[in-house]
Amino acid sequence: MTIIFDSLNFERDPYVSYTITRVRTREMPVQRVSEGLHHCYKFTLLSQKFHIRTVSRRFMNKNTVFMTVFLILMVSLSGCLGSGRGNGENDQNDENNDGDKGDMGPPEEVNAEDYNVLYIGHSFGRIFAQTLQDYAHTAGFTNHSQFIEFSGGTSGAPDALWADDGHRENIKDYLDTGEIDVLIMICCSLEFIGQEPGISNFTDEAIHNFTSYAVEQNPDIRIGLSMPWKDFPGDYENASEYATNSTLDILPYWVNLSQDLSVDFPNNEIFTFHHGAVAYELREMFEAGELEGDIEQLQGPKQTSVFTDAKGHAGQIMIDTGTLIWLHAVHGVEPLDMPEFTQWNTDIRVIADSVLNDQNQE
């Protein structure tokens, strides 16, 4: 089968690899989303039209990488999920947008009688981890206790946390209690999205390192891998453009990573979830006029906007809906089984349920 696509905009099957057979190029300005979840810049790239031959991945070795598609896809994704500026401005921006809650308790507060969940990462996951505790209690998991090791920007990616002595030791202090029941990490390390020289195979040594250490301290620990959304939503003209070449495209590789991790740790549950998909769904609904009475603008005040700032931090409706995805991942609670959210005219439980159903079909 031969298919044709222009530049970065194409649909692909995660079970298919692609081989270039002919190339035509033309110069056009495009936007590259850079520094992962925390910075974007623009440059000029040769846009290419490819005729490609597809080969079923099901008959390929699991370690085979789809290099052609990977290189093209990363032109868009490498920035959105890539190298960062570390601590400093990014951390401050994340603090301003997520409030001042920070960590929800030191390792000394980990109680063996509780169901202890530790989130380590940046602000595109932290606000959901903060909210999850209340949701869990509402759902009847009254012993849910939430802990957070936060670092802003790409300094909150697994590789940066492992490389940072302070964060790594803080995380180990939590795990050393032997009472952390769930460890949640968030995408994406440089290695995973192909910005480490010579590495482009969607692996993540830091995730493996954290998992290995966690399992040593608690052989029954569960490992969750969360996928956020693409940042700087205002840089994209509409919902369709925003969702193109986004975290939706690399989710299959994130799932593959969890499956590989399960091979190395067969006695532990390794699960993935994509709360970031809520961002694409809400934007599409907003542009279709389906959030009237709740959302007034794409970016603005937390209560009446999908995003709170240019960076793309979550507005309240995204927080509430996204936390339902987290609740389902950690406790298995179906969104429609939660009480109605009367503060919204829109039934966000239906949105979360739809997102989960789409992911299950994939």
ROTIDO-314903 format. One record per residue: x negated, y negated, z negated of N, C-alpha, C in turn. Coordinates in steps of 0.05 Angstrom, whole numbers, padded with zeros to 5 digits, always signed. Example, Ala and Ser with C-alpha at 12.3 -4.5 7.8 and 13.67 -1.06 7.14 Angstrom:
REM ROTIDO-314903
-00264+00114-00156-00246+00090-00156-00264+00066-00156 -00257+00045-00142-00273+00021-00143-00258-00001-00157 
***
This chain:
REM ROTIDO-314903
-00017+00024+00000+00000+00000+00000-00018-00025+00000 -00011-00044+00017-00025-00069+00018-00007-00092+00009 -00017-00108-00009-00002-00131-00018-00019-00156-00015 -00006-00179-00014-00020-00204-00009-00013-00223-00032 -00033-00238-00041-00026-00259-00061-00045-00282-00056 -00036-00306-00065-00051-00330-00062-00064-00337-00088 -00090-00342-00087-00105-00353-00110-00098-00338-00135 -00088-00353-00156-00084-00341-00182-00056-00331-00186 -00038-00337-00168-00009-00331-00172-00002-00305-00158 +00001-00284-00173+00008-00258-00162+00020-00241-00184 +00035-00221-00176+00047-00202-00194+00030-00176-00191 +00025-00164-00214+00008-00140-00212+00019-00118-00231 +00014-00094-00224+00022-00071-00240-00002-00064-00258 +00002-00062-00284-00021-00055-00302-00032-00028-00296 -00018-00011-00281-00028+00015-00275-00041+00017-00247 -00047-00006-00237-00058-00007-00210-00085-00022-00210 -00105-00012-00196-00130-00027-00192-00129-00038-00164 -00145-00059-00159-00144-00073-00135-00172-00075-00122 -00173-00071-00096-00198-00073-00082-00195-00093-00059 -00213-00113-00057-00212-00132-00035-00220-00119-00009 -00204-00124+00012-00212-00115+00039-00217-00138+00058 -00205-00162+00052-00210-00185+00069-00205-00210+00053 -00220-00231+00058-00218-00255+00043-00217-00279+00061 -00198-00297+00056-00198-00323+00069-00199-00344+00047 -00215-00364+00050-00218-00384+00029-00210-00412+00039 -00201-00427+00020-00196-00456+00026-00201-00470-00001 -00209-00495+00001-00215-00510-00023-00190-00524-00033 -00184-00520-00059-00161-00534-00070-00167-00539-00100 -00157-00561-00110-00161-00566-00139-00142-00549-00155 -00153-00537-00176-00136-00522-00194-00143-00529-00223 -00127-00522-00241-00133-00526-00269-00143-00500-00281 -00164-00502-00295-00174-00479-00310-00167-00483-00339 -00155-00464-00351-00149-00466-00379-00173-00455-00393 -00186-00471-00410-00211-00463-00421-00211-00465-00451 -00232-00453-00463-00235-00451-00491-00210-00439-00504 -00201-00419-00492-00181-00401-00502-00156-00415-00512 -00151-00414-00537-00126-00425-00547-00131-00454-00555 -00154-00465-00548-00160-00490-00560-00174-00511-00543 -00174-00509-00517-00184-00530-00501-00179-00524-00472 -00173-00544-00456-00170-00541-00427-00186-00562-00413 -00196-00556-00389-00208-00576-00373-00202-00570-00343 -00208-00589-00326-00201-00585-00298-00227-00585-00281 -00226-00570-00260-00249-00569-00241-00239-00560-00214 -00256-00561-00194-00248-00552-00167-00258-00524-00162 -00241-00508-00152-00248-00480-00147-00241-00473-00119 -00256-00455-00106-00248-00445-00080-00224-00426-00084 -00201-00434-00075-00178-00417-00077-00179-00396-00055 -00173-00371-00061-00177-00350-00042-00151-00335-00037 -00148-00326-00012-00126-00309-00005-00137-00281+00000 -00127-00261-00014-00138-00234-00012-00118-00215+00000 -00128-00197+00016-00113-00173+00024-00125-00151+00007 -00110-00137-00009-00121-00118-00027-00108-00091-00025 -00123-00071-00030-00114-00044-00029-00110-00034-00058 -00088-00022-00063-00082-00014-00091-00088+00016-00094 -00097+00023-00118-00103+00051-00125-00091+00056-00152 -00076+00077-00155-00063+00083-00180-00083+00086-00203 -00079+00072-00225-00097+00074-00248-00093+00100-00262 -00070+00112-00259-00065+00137-00274-00085+00159-00267 -00098+00156-00243-00117+00176-00235-00145+00167-00238 -00149+00146-00253-00175+00135-00257-00184+00140-00286 -00210+00140-00291-00220+00142-00318-00210+00118-00335 -00204+00123-00360-00192+00102-00376-00211+00079-00380 -00237+00083-00376-00256+00061-00380-00260+00045-00354 -00247+00053-00332-00250+00038-00307-00237+00011-00310 -00251-00009-00301-00241-00036-00303-00233-00047-00276 -00213-00062-00275-00204-00072-00249-00218-00099-00244 -00242-00097-00235-00260-00120-00235-00249-00143-00217 -00238-00136-00194-00229-00157-00176-00207-00174-00189 -00187-00160-00199-00165-00174-00211-00174-00188-00237 -00191-00175-00251-00201-00187-00276-00214-00214-00271 -00232-00215-00250-00246-00240-00245-00227-00262-00237 -00207-00255-00221-00188-00275-00212-00171-00284-00236 -00161-00265-00251-00144-00272-00274-00158-00289-00294 -00184-00283-00299-00198-00298-00319-00203-00327-00312 -00201-00333-00285-00204-00361-00278-00183-00378-00292 -00160-00366-00296-00139-00380-00311-00140-00375-00340 -00146-00350-00348-00143-00342-00376-00168-00347-00393 -00192-00348-00381-00216-00349-00397-00216-00373-00415 -00205-00395-00406-00204-00418-00424-00184-00416-00445 -00160-00406-00437-00139-00404-00456-00145-00384-00478 -00163-00366-00473-00169-00346-00492-00199-00342-00495 -00214-00364-00492-00242-00361-00490-00259-00375-00510 -00282-00385-00501-00301-00397-00519-00291-00421-00532 -00299-00426-00557-00288-00448-00572-00309-00466-00584 -00300-00487-00597-00318-00506-00609-00324-00499-00638 -00312-00477-00648-00318-00469-00675-00303-00486-00695 -00315-00490-00718-00303-00506-00739-00305-00536-00732 -00291-00552-00747-00292-00581-00742-00265-00591-00733 -00265-00604-00710-00241-00617-00700-00218-00597-00697 -00224-00574-00686-00203-00554-00682-00191-00546-00708 -00207-00541-00728-00197-00533-00754-00179-00555-00765 -00187-00580-00763-00172-00602-00774-00145-00604-00760 -00145-00601-00733-00120-00602-00718-00102-00580-00727 -00112-00556-00731-00096-00534-00739-00085-00539-00767 -00101-00550-00784-00091-00556-00811-00068-00576-00810 -00071-00596-00793-00050-00617-00791-00024-00605-00781 -00026-00586-00763-00002-00575-00750+00011-00552-00765 -00004-00539-00782+00007-00517-00797+00012-00524-00826 +00008-00548-00833+00012-00555-00861-00013-00550-00877 -00011-00551-00903-00034-00548-00920-00033-00523-00938 -00018-00503-00928-00015-00479-00945-00041-00463-00947 -00056-00462-00923-00081-00448-00923-00077-00419-00931 -00096-00408-00945-00094-00381-00955-00071-00379-00975 -00058-00356-00977-00035-00353-00994-00042-00339-01020 -00068-00337-01026-00077-00325-01051-00104-00312-01047 -00121-00314-01067-00148-00302-01065-00147-00271-01069 -00169-00258-01063-00169-00228-01066-00161-00219-01095 -00167-00236-01114-00161-00228-01142-00131-00225-01147 -00115-00236-01129-00086-00235-01133-00073-00211-01119 -00089-00195-01105-00079-00171-01092-00070-00151-01113 -00045-00144-01112-00033-00126-01132-00027-00099-01120 -00036-00078-01134-00033-00051-01124-00003-00043-01121 +00014-00057-01136+00043-00050-01135+00057-00063-01111 +00043-00082-01098+00056-00096-01075+00048-00083-01049 +00063-00091-01028+00056-00083-01001+00041-00107-00989 +00015-00104-00988-00003-00127-00983-00011-00128-00954 -00005-00151-00942-00011-00156-00913-00031-00179-00911 -00053-00173-00897-00074-00193-00894-00076-00201-00865 -00072-00227-00859-00075-00238-00832-00102-00253-00832 -00118-00248-00811-00143-00263-00807-00142-00275-00780 -00145-00302-00778-00144-00314-00752-00138-00343-00752 -00130-00353-00729-00125-00382-00724-00096-00389-00727 -00090-00414-00720-00063-00426-00726-00041-00414-00708 -00048-00402-00685-00026-00391-00669-00016-00365-00680 -00026-00357-00703-00015-00334-00718-00009-00341-00747 -00024-00360-00758-00022-00365-00786+00006-00374-00795 +00019-00392-00780+00045-00402-00788+00065-00379-00790 +00062-00359-00773+00081-00336-00774+00074-00318-00798 +00049-00315-00804+00041-00300-00828+00052-00313-00853 +00050-00340-00853+00061-00354-00877+00090-00350-00880 +00105-00350-00857+00134-00348-00858+00143-00319-00863 +00126-00300-00855+00134-00272-00857+00142-00263-00885 +00128-00274-00905+00134-00265-00932+00163-00270-00940 +00173-00294-00933+00201-00300-00939+00220-00282-00923 +00214-00278-00898+00231-00261-00881+00232-00233-00892 +00208-00222-00900+00207-00195-00911+00224-00193-00936 +00222-00213-00954+00238-00212-00978+00267-00212-00972 +00275-00229-00952+00303-00230-00944+00313-00203-00933 +00295-00189-00919+00302-00164-00907+00302-00141-00928 +00294-00147-00952+00295-00126-00973+00268-00116-00981 +00246-00126-00969+00219-00117-00976+00208-00136-00996 +00219-00134-01020+00213-00154-01041+00185-00152-01052 +00171-00131-01045+00143-00128-01055+00123-00136-01034 +00133-00147-01012+00114-00157-00991+00099-00181-01002 +00072-00179-01001+00055-00200-01010+00035-00208-00987 +00035-00233-00980+00020-00242-00957-00007-00255-00964 -00028-00249-00950-00054-00261-00954-00065-00270-00927 -00080-00291-00927-00089-00303-00902-00118-00312-00904 -00134-00305-00885-00161-00317-00881-00160-00332-00856 -00160-00359-00858-00155-00376-00835-00181-00390-00826 -00183-00392-00800-00204-00408-00788-00193-00420-00762 -00195-00446-00758-00182-00459-00736-00195-00454-00709 -00179-00456-00688-00189-00453-00661-00200-00426-00656 -00218-00424-00637-00229-00399-00630-00248-00388-00652 -00254-00405-00672-00269-00394-00695-00252-00375-00711 -00226-00373-00704-00209-00354-00717-00206-00328-00701 -00219-00325-00679-00219-00300-00664-00235-00279-00679 -00230-00254-00674-00244-00233-00689-00274-00234-00688 -00285-00240-00664-00314-00240-00662-00326-00263-00678 -00313-00286-00678-00323-00309-00693-00321-00304-00723 -00300-00292-00732-00297-00286-00760-00318-00266-00769 -00323-00246-00753-00343-00226-00760-00371-00238-00761 -00377-00257-00742-00403-00269-00741-00408-00289-00763 -00386-00300-00774-00389-00321-00795-00392-00307-00822 -00414-00312-00835-00419-00298-00861-00398-00303-00882 -00389-00328-00883-00369-00336-00904-00343-00322-00899 -00332-00324-00875-00307-00311-00869-00308-00281-00871 -00330-00270-00860-00332-00241-00861-00332-00230-00889 -00347-00243-00907-00348-00234-00934-00322-00239-00949 -00308-00261-00942-00282-00266-00954-00262-00244-00947 -00263-00237-00921-00245-00215-00912-00252-00189-00925 -00277-00183-00927-00286-00158-00941-00277-00158-00970 -00277-00182-00983-00268-00183-01011-00239-00174-01013 -00222-00183-00994-00194-00173-00994-00194-00143-00990 -00208-00133-00970-00208-00105-00964-00220-00088-00985 -00239-00099-01000-00253-00084-01021-00234-00076-01044 -00211-00090-01046-00192-00083-01066-00181-00055-01062 -00182-00046-01037-00171-00020-01029-00141-00020-01029 -00129-00044-01031-00099-00046-01034-00087-00061-01011 -00102-00068-00990-00090-00081-00967-00077-00060-00950 -00051-00062-00946-00036-00042-00931-00036-00047-00901 -00037-00072-00893-00037-00079-00865-00057-00101-00860 -00074-00098-00840-00093-00118-00831-00084-00127-00803 -00079-00153-00800-00071-00163-00774-00092-00182-00763 -00101-00177-00739-00120-00194-00725-00107-00205-00699 -00117-00227-00689-00104-00240-00666-00124-00243-00643 -00114-00241-00620-00130-00245-00596-00140-00274-00593 -00163-00280-00583-00180-00262-00568-00209-00268-00572 -00225-00248-00575-00254-00251-00577-00265-00256-00549 -00289-00268-00548-00302-00274-00522-00306-00248-00507 -00314-00227-00521-00319-00202-00507-00294-00192-00494 -00271-00195-00507-00247-00184-00495-00239-00197-00469 -00242-00224-00468-00234-00238-00444-00256-00243-00425 -00279-00230-00430-00300-00230-00409-00318-00254-00408 -00322-00267-00430-00340-00290-00430-00367-00284-00443 -00372-00259-00451-00398-00251-00460-00413-00241-00436 -00438-00250-00432-00453-00241-00408-00455-00211-00406 -00448-00201-00382-00450-00173-00376-00427-00156-00388 -00408-00168-00401-00386-00153-00413-00359-00163-00401 -00344-00145-00390-00318-00153-00378-00299-00130-00378 -00298-00115-00399-00281-00091-00399-00261-00090-00421 -00252-00114-00430-00230-00116-00449-00235-00099-00474 -00259-00100-00484-00266-00087-00509-00270-00109-00530 -00271-00101-00555-00275-00120-00577-00289-00106-00600 -00315-00109-00601-00331-00096-00622-00323-00106-00650 -00317-00132-00652-00310-00143-00678-00285-00130-00689 -00265-00126-00672-00241-00112-00682-00247-00084-00691 -00264-00071-00677-00273-00044-00686-00287-00046-00712 -00305-00066-00715-00320-00069-00740-00301-00074-00764 -00283-00092-00761-00264-00098-00783-00247-00073-00789 -00238-00059-00768-00221-00036-00772-00237-00014-00787 -00262-00010-00779-00278+00011-00792-00282+00004-00821 -00288-00021-00827-00292-00028-00855-00265-00025-00871 -00243-00034-00859-00217-00032-00872-00210-00003-00879 -00215+00015-00860-00208+00043-00864-00225+00055-00886 -00250+00047-00888-00267+00057-00909-00256+00049-00936 -00244+00026-00938-00234+00017-00964-00206+00028-00970 -00190+00032-00949-00163+00043-00953-00157+00061-00929 -00160+00087-00932-00156+00106-00909-00128+00105-00897 -00109+00093-00911-00082+00093-00902-00074+00065-00890 -00093+00047-00887-00087+00021-00877-00076+00021-00849 -00058+00003-00843-00047-00001-00816-00061-00025-00804 -00066-00024-00778-00080-00045-00764-00061-00057-00742 -00056-00083-00745-00039-00097-00725-00055-00116-00708 -00050-00116-00682-00064-00133-00663-00043-00151-00651 -00044-00177-00657-00024-00196-00647-00034-00212-00623 -00016-00218-00605-00022-00233-00581-00007-00260-00582 -00021-00283-00580-00008-00309-00581+00002-00318-00554 +00004-00344-00549+00013-00355-00524-00008-00373-00513 -00004-00381-00488-00022-00399-00474-00019-00427-00485 -00041-00441-00489-00040-00467-00501-00036-00489-00479 -00034-00514-00488-00029-00537-00471-00006-00533-00452 +00018-00527-00462+00041-00522-00444+00048-00546-00426 +00042-00570-00435+00049-00593-00419+00033-00596-00394 +00012-00581-00391-00005-00581-00367+00008-00565-00344 +00030-00552-00350+00043-00536-00330+00071-00548-00324 +00077-00549-00298+00100-00564-00289+00126-00552-00299 +00128-00526-00301+00153-00514-00309+00147-00487-00323 +00169-00475-00332+00166-00450-00347+00153-00427-00331 +00160-00426-00305+00149-00405-00288+00119-00408-00285 +00110-00433-00280+00082-00438-00277+00067-00433-00304 +00080-00440-00326+00068-00436-00352+00064-00406-00358 +00082-00390-00349+00081-00361-00355+00063-00346-00336 +00055-00359-00314+00037-00346-00294+00009-00346-00305 -00004-00323-00302-00032-00319-00311-00034-00327-00341 -00017-00315-00356-00016-00322-00385-00023-00297-00401 -00017-00299-00427-00021-00276-00444-00003-00252-00437 +00018-00258-00422+00035-00236-00412+00018-00217-00394 -00001-00229-00380-00017-00213-00361-00038-00196-00374 -00048-00205-00397-00069-00189-00410-00058-00171-00432 -00032-00172-00437-00021-00155-00458-00026-00125-00453 -00023-00115-00428-00029-00087-00423-00057-00079-00432 -00076-00096-00428-00104-00090-00436-00107-00091-00467 -00091-00108-00480-00090-00110-00509-00079-00083-00520 -00059-00073-00507-00047-00047-00515-00068-00025-00510 -00082-00026-00488-00103-00006-00483-00124-00007-00504 -00131-00031-00513-00151-00034-00535-00141-00019-00560 -00116-00023-00566-00105-00010-00590-00105+00020-00587 -00100+00029-00563-00099+00058-00558-00128+00070-00561 -00147+00055-00551-00175+00064-00554-00183+00065-00584 -00173+00045-00599-00179+00043-00627-00166+00067-00642 -00142+00075-00632-00129+00098-00644-00144+00124-00641 -00159+00126-00619-00175+00150-00614-00197+00151-00635 -00209+00128-00642-00230+00127-00662-00220+00130-00690 -00195+00121-00694-00183+00122-00721-00156+00136-00719 -00156+00162-00715-00131+00177-00709-00113+00179-00733 -00122+00174-00757-00105+00177-00780-00092+00151-00788 -00097+00130-00773-00086+00103-00779-00067+00094-00757 -00046+00080-00765-00028+00068-00746-00041+00042-00735 -00044+00041-00709-00054+00017-00695-00032+00007-00678 -00022-00017-00683+00001-00027-00667-00005-00055-00656 +00008-00061-00634+00005-00088-00622+00033-00101-00621 +00032-00128-00620+00057-00143-00617+00050-00170-00604 +00069-00180-00589+00064-00204-00573+00085-00226-00581 +00080-00239-00604+00098-00260-00612+00096-00284-00593 +00073-00286-00578+00070-00308-00559+00090-00308-00537 +00102-00285-00531+00122-00283-00510+00146-00301-00516 +00150-00307-00542+00173-00324-00549+00169-00352-00537 +00144-00362-00535+00139-00388-00525+00149-00391-00496 +00143-00370-00480+00151-00371-00452+00182-00369-00449 +00194-00353-00466+00223-00349-00465+00237-00375-00473 +00228-00387-00495+00241-00412-00504+00238-00435-00484 +00214-00437-00472+00211-00458-00452+00230-00454-00429 +00232-00429-00420+00251-00423-00398+00279-00430-00405 +00287-00423-00429+00314-00429-00438+00319-00459-00441 +00299-00473-00451+00301-00502-00454+00305-00515-00426 +00290-00507-00407+00292-00519-00380+00318-00511-00367 +00330-00489-00375+00356-00481-00364+00379-00493-00379 +00374-00509-00399+00395-00521-00415+00408-00503-00435 +00395-00481-00442+00407-00461-00459+00401-00466-00489 +00387-00487-00495+00380-00493-00523+00393-00520-00532 +00413-00528-00517+00426-00554-00524+00438-00553-00552 +00435-00575-00566+00444-00576-00593+00423-00568-00613 +00401-00556-00603+00379-00548-00620+00353-00562-00613 +00347-00561-00587+00321-00572-00577+00326-00595-00558 +00312-00617-00564+00316-00641-00548+00293-00646-00528 +00269-00635-00534+00247-00640-00516+00227-00617-00519 +00209-00615-00499+00190-00594-00499+00169-00598-00521 +00160-00623-00524+00140-00629-00544+00148-00653-00561 +00147-00650-00587+00155-00672-00604+00159-00663-00633 +00179-00674-00646+00184-00667-00674+00188-00637-00678 +00179-00627-00700+00179-00598-00704+00207-00586-00703 +00227-00600-00714+00254-00589-00716+00269-00589-00689 +00261-00607-00671+00277-00610-00646+00261-00605-00621 +00238-00592-00623+00220-00588-00600+00210-00559-00600 +00204-00550-00576+00192-00523-00573+00164-00523-00585 +00149-00544-00577+00121-00547-00587+00119-00574-00601 +00100-00575-00620+00098-00600-00636+00077-00619-00625 +00059-00609-00608+00037-00626-00598+00027-00616-00571 +00008-00631-00560-00002-00624-00533-00016-00597-00534 -00028-00590-00557-00042-00565-00559-00023-00541-00556 +00002-00545-00564+00022-00524-00562+00028-00510-00588 +00023-00523-00611+00031-00511-00636+00061-00508-00637 +00070-00488-00652+00098-00480-00651+00116-00499-00666 +00139-00506-00653+00161-00519-00666+00176-00499-00683 +00195-00510-00698+00209-00492-00718+00224-00470-00705 +00236-00475-00682+00252-00453-00669+00233-00431-00660 +00209-00438-00652+00190-00417-00644+00179-00402-00669 +00175-00417-00690+00166-00404-00715+00187-00384-00725 +00212-00393-00725+00233-00375-00735+00236-00350-00717 +00236-00355-00691+00240-00332-00673+00215-00314-00672 +00192-00326-00672+00167-00311-00671+00163-00294-00696 +00172-00304-00719+00169-00289-00744+00187-00264-00744 +00209-00265-00729+00225-00241-00726+00209-00219-00711 +00191-00227-00693+00174-00208-00679+00154-00196-00699 +00143-00213-00716+00124-00204-00736+00138-00185-00756 +00162-00191-00764+00177-00175-00783+00182-00147-00771 +00189-00147-00745+00193-00121-00732+00167-00105-00731 +00145-00119-00725+00119-00105-00723+00110-00093-00750 +00113-00108-00771+00103-00100-00797+00122-00082-00812 +00148-00088-00811+00167-00073-00827+00188-00058-00810 +00187-00060-00784+00206-00045-00768+00234-00055-00769 +00238-00080-00777+00265-00091-00779+00274-00102-00752 +00297-00093-00743+00308-00102-00717+00319-00131-00721 +00313-00149-00703+00322-00177-00706+00352-00179-00711 +00368-00163-00698+00397-00165-00700+00407-00155-00728 +00390-00142-00743+00397-00133-00770+00392-00155-00791 +00379-00177-00783+00375-00199-00801+00400-00216-00803 +00403-00231-00825+00426-00249-00827+00424-00271-00805 +00447-00281-00798+00448-00302-00777+00434-00327-00787 +00419-00340-00769+00405-00365-00775+00424-00388-00769 +00439-00396-00790+00460-00416-00786+00449-00444-00779 +00423-00449-00784+00412-00475-00777+00409-00479-00747 +00412-00458-00732+00410-00460-00703+00436-00453-00690 +00444-00469-00670+00467-00462-00653+00461-00437-00637 +00437-00435-00627+00428-00412-00612+00422-00389-00631 +00431-00365-00623+00425-00342-00640+00397-00332-00633 +00378-00341-00649+00350-00334-00644+00344-00304-00648 +00362-00290-00662+00359-00261-00665+00362-00247-00638 +00380-00258-00621+00384-00247-00594+00359-00252-00577 +00347-00275-00580+00323-00282-00565+00300-00262-00573 +00296-00259-00598+00275-00241-00608+00280-00212-00599 +00305-00204-00600+00313-00177-00592+00307-00173-00562 +00313-00193-00546+00308-00192-00517+00278-00190-00511 +00262-00206-00525+00233-00205-00522+00223-00177-00528 +00232-00166-00550+00223-00139-00558+00231-00118-00537 +00255-00120-00527+00265-00101-00507+00248-00103-00482 +00241-00128-00474+00224-00131-00450+00197-00118-00454 +00186-00121-00478+00160-00109-00483+00161-00079-00484 +00183-00068-00494+00186-00039-00496+00188-00027-00468 +00201-00042-00450+00204-00032-00422+00178-00032-00407 +00161-00051-00415+00134-00052-00402+00117-00029-00411 
***
